[in-house]
Amino acid sequence: MLIYKNFTFDSAHELPNVPEGHKCKNLHGHTYRLTVYLEGEIDEKLGWVMDFNELKRVMKPLLKRMDHNYLNNLPGLENPTSEVLVRWIWNQIHPKLPLLKRLELRETPTSGVIYEG
């Protein structure tokens, strides 16, 4: 069974490694939409793969670090492209979520990245 939960956070960043003149070199922000997918067997007694409240509890400290923050200041996010950011998020939460299967990170309604570890 594959379950998922959506999260939203607002963050600012700049991409220091893009060429001069590229609009993403300038400080700007996004309303990121993160979908966390977990895969596992249904617990026959409880009837679920994982309690969504437990997933929210695990995600809360990380979301607090990113929300309304400048991503470039977080260790490991000196060049916070969506690809780098989603891999960084994976590395932060995977030890606490062994059922983690996939992350989908959208930086705009039409652009994003999917990461499966």
Phi and psi in degrees as a GROMACS rama.xvg file:
@    title "Ramachandran Plot"
@    xaxis  label "Phi"
@    yaxis  label "Psi"
@TYPE xy
-112.782  121.758  LEU-2
-117.858  160.478  ILE-3
-148.873  160.188  TYR-4
-142.881  139.035  LYS-5
-97.1982  142.737  ASN-6
-134.008  153.414  PHE-7
-131.257  140.215  THR-8
-149.078  150.466  PHE-9
-110.035  128.152  ASP-10
-144.591  153.628  SER-11
-105.911  152.91  ALA-12
-163.28  171.79  HIS-13
-142.9  154.019  GLU-14
-108.844  99.3109  LEU-15
-71.1029  -16.9153  PRO-16
-96.657  -2.26383  ASN-17
-77.9905  160.628  VAL-18
-63.3259  153.586  PRO-19
-54.5933  140.121  GLU-20
92.023  -16.8295  GLY-21
-70.193  133.377  HIS-22
-62.4619  -26.2294  LYS-23
-78.981  -5.89568  CYS-24
-71.8807  -25.6505  LYS-25
-81.0265  152.591  ASN-26
-60.373  129.379  LEU-27
-156.294  172.589  HIS-28
-132.966  166.059  GLY-29
-139.815  152.648  HIS-30
-97.1711  100.429  THR-31
-80.1179  143.854  TYR-32
-121.217  118.051  ARG-33
-112.321  127.302  LEU-34
-112.568  124.494  THR-35
-104.609  122.911  VAL-36
-108.239  133.706  TYR-37
-121.163  143.507  LEU-38
-126.673  131.919  GLU-39
-175.555  -179.899  GLY-40
-81.9931  150.704  GLU-41
-76.6879  126.597  ILE-42
-67.8771  116.902  ASP-43
-63.3985  -32.3238  GLU-44
-75.1197  -47.9176  LYS-45
-83.3687  -27.5707  LEU-46
82.4024  15.5061  GLY-47
-140.404  165.317  TRP-48
-79.1788  -45.5788  VAL-49
-156.805  146.554  MET-50
-67.9188  123.667  ASP-51
-59.8994  -31.64  PHE-52
-65.0441  -35.291  ASN-53
-66.9776  -39.9505  GLU-54
-61.9292  -44.1615  LEU-55
-61.0475  -40.2166  LYS-56
-62.102  -41.8415  ARG-57
-66.3348  -39.7442  VAL-58
-77.631  -26.0837  MET-59
-54.4654  -49.0205  LYS-60
-63.0354  -37.697  PRO-61
-68.3403  -45.4163  LEU-62
-60.8539  -37.1982  LEU-63
-63.4018  -36.5247  LYS-64
-66.4624  -33.3053  ARG-65
-92.7456  -33.627  MET-66
-67.6667  130.928  ASP-67
52.1567  47.1618  HIS-68
-135.319  165.469  ASN-69
-95.5728  106.284  TYR-70
-59.1462  -34.8981  LEU-71
-59.6744  -20.2385  ASN-72
-82.9181  -10.5876  ASN-73
-83.9169  130.588  LEU-74
-54.2629  127.894  PRO-75
95.0524  -7.09656  GLY-76
-119.557  38.2943  LEU-77
-66.7359  -24.4087  GLU-78
-129.727  74.1751  ASN-79
-81.5422  66.0051  PRO-80
-66.3369  166.517  THR-81
-60.3349  -38.4142  SER-82
-64.0423  -44.2293  GLU-83
-67.6548  -41.6953  VAL-84
-64.0836  -44.7947  LEU-85
-67.3219  -36.1852  VAL-86
-67.1867  -39.7278  ARG-87
-62.4257  -44.4933  TRP-88
-60.1263  -46.0695  ILE-89
-53.5151  -49.4917  TRP-90
-64.2625  -28.9488  ASN-91
-73.5198  -38.1908  GLN-92
-102.388  -22.3862  ILE-93
-57.2533  -39.9992  HIS-94
-60.4482  -27.2044  PRO-95
-95.0954  -13.5814  LYS-96
-129.129  78.9404  LEU-97
-63.0733  -18.5358  PRO-98
-85.8152  2.64115  LEU-99
-57.4935  126.88  LEU-100
-114.087  -39.2331  LYS-101
-159.151  146.626  ARG-102
-122.262  137.144  LEU-103
-121.231  122.696  GLU-104
-120.264  120.007  LEU-105
-109.247  125.664  ARG-106
-94.9475  -20.9028  GLU-107
-138.593  170.483  THR-108
-61.3822  -20.7879  PRO-109
-116.998  1.41294  THR-110
-134.771  137.248  SER-111
-173.429  -169.843  GLY-112
-144.471  148.06  VAL-113
-118.191  132.377  ILE-114
-129.754  134.126  TYR-115
-122.216  29.7948  GLU-116
